[in-house]
């Protein structure tokens, strides 16, 4: 989900009663939406005390918490780097640096097992000096000399952040440099003394979604209040923004207007004028050298041809602006093959694909106006593949990250078109995976659609329906659920005999935009039917039974598993619902919610509420229904998905006599945790809860392969 922010609305909606007495509130739990109100926080503390009392004091919790913390703070984990100028920068957290340090090294040093690092910024020390709970949010450096950057820091992990200019040569903040107060504003470089600033300070500068509504050009040494307005969107837009392409010979300025979450307008700013790029509103466009690159969400009829949804197209920018519509298709989607991203090096495009949820990469070049494509060599047959440019301006080098459920993640560096990449780093083996195996299956959803899912299980698994099984999914915003190596899941669940499944349901991006659109708005029910079908398939295969089947999901995935609570309480024995949306009648009035109406619909429109109410867990609770025991988690500092969703759901379930648990971390933002210690604690709570509800696992009979693989 894109980070957005809405001013908190605490207006109580009233409905008429059948008597002549005063109206009563439709939602008596609205007071829990007051994020930091004393009454609400007292309620949170009481729920936290109950959850910690039951789970954190249980046998084995301390040991598990300690083990997970060691995994998260392991100094042998991969220190991922970003190339800025001649240095390779890494942000690092461990037991000695809980909030982290920003550091740098050379490529030669990075190749070593123990590189020598130069400290650039110590976030822990900065927080102590300024008496703030700073959390690192990133930095943007200014080419071509890369001596200045814009550093973002948030309080407690929220999306809202401060921006400060930082000198990389002196490793210090710039006195009287570019600075913005805490907000969800945008700030990006144009030149050393000029920046684009998109303020999100108040109702005069924000959209109803809380994103910036205005783009300004800001000169160094002047107050941001006097910056020159370049573009202004509409109040009901999601956001606006600006960027400057620093590529030598192709310097350009771009303005974007986010109309909805999935529609936008793009303008080339040239000579003080804005030139609108002619494209479908739901298509994404970017420039690369002399080319425009279009990514389609729906079919596009142009130039005497209809180009399919999911395609990547290229057009010469100058010719396109002159009216020509000569397009080349660089990626052609199929029913089970989709494009997941494009990274640009100096001379190539690296197109990441999914072939039945398995990763591939194509290296695409343009020579004398003709495009050619070759598969990237040396990639694993199974698992997830992430490829990105090391430096898109000066070389064809790329980073390659490969991973799967049982194989520790590997980081390699390569040069496009020059053979297999060189392995540089790998994640330690955090758990014993030798007794496990991975298989891929398909379930059949209610409408007959085949839904793939991954299953990670002990070898020789007895298919007698007795295995504790944890099902994970997301199903929204065109986000794909891919295989990944997790020491936390491996140690907390797999190594103890649990089975883990990941469902590739509609609403995600596994098979391109049509797969996503099949789970949007009035089609949302498909997401839940798909997830239910996977759960039923696990039972049908004899992997587990409803009393041993649990599910877990966060954010939009929290909405998914929240609907499992209300729609199929008979199918699950336990649910972990993290940072969820649950009250879909008011979601668009809380924090980031208004920006997601393109995904879920508008509850204020009676026609749309007619289908939204079907997947709004908060409105679908019933006192006389037996629900699976559920642990809801959230964060007070989550300024993306309002903690009121989880708070109110728990309050209503308790009012109806249901047995549920709630834990709210005071920091952490939408990620739930601000540092490794908080993350380990919350994960230990969740696994302790799941094992308590789903029961112990039995060992595999003989350790031999037992799953039929596809």
Protein Blocks (a to p, Z undefined) as FASTA:
>chain_A
ZZddddddfbdcddddfbfbdcddfblmlmmmmmklmklmmmmmmmmmmmmmmmmmpghk
lmmmmmmmmmmmockbccddddehjbccdddddfklmnopcddddfklmmpmbdcdddfb
dfklmmmmnopacddebdcdddfklpaccddddehhiabdcdddddfklopacehiacdd
ddfbdcddfblmbccddddfbfmlpcfkopafbdcdddehiafklpccfbdcdfklmbdc
ddddfbghiaccdddddfblmbccddddeehiacdddddfkbccddehjbccdddfbdcd
eehiacdehiacdddfklmmnopacdcdfbdcdfkbccfbdcddfkbccddddeehiacd
dddddeehiacddddehiafbdcdddddfblklbccdcdddddfklccddddddehiaja
ddfbdcddfbdfklgccdddddddfkopacdddddddehiacehpaccddddekpghiac
dddddfklmmmmmmnopacdddddehiamnojklmmmmgcjlmmmmmmmmmmmmmmmmmn
omacfklpccddehjlmmmmmmmmmmmmmlpgbdcdehiafblmlmmmgojlmmmmmmno
pfklmklmmmmmmmgmklmgcfkbccddddddddfklckbgcklmmmmmmmmmmnopacd
ddddfbhpjnopabfklmmmmmmmmmmmmmmmnopadddfklpafbdcZZ
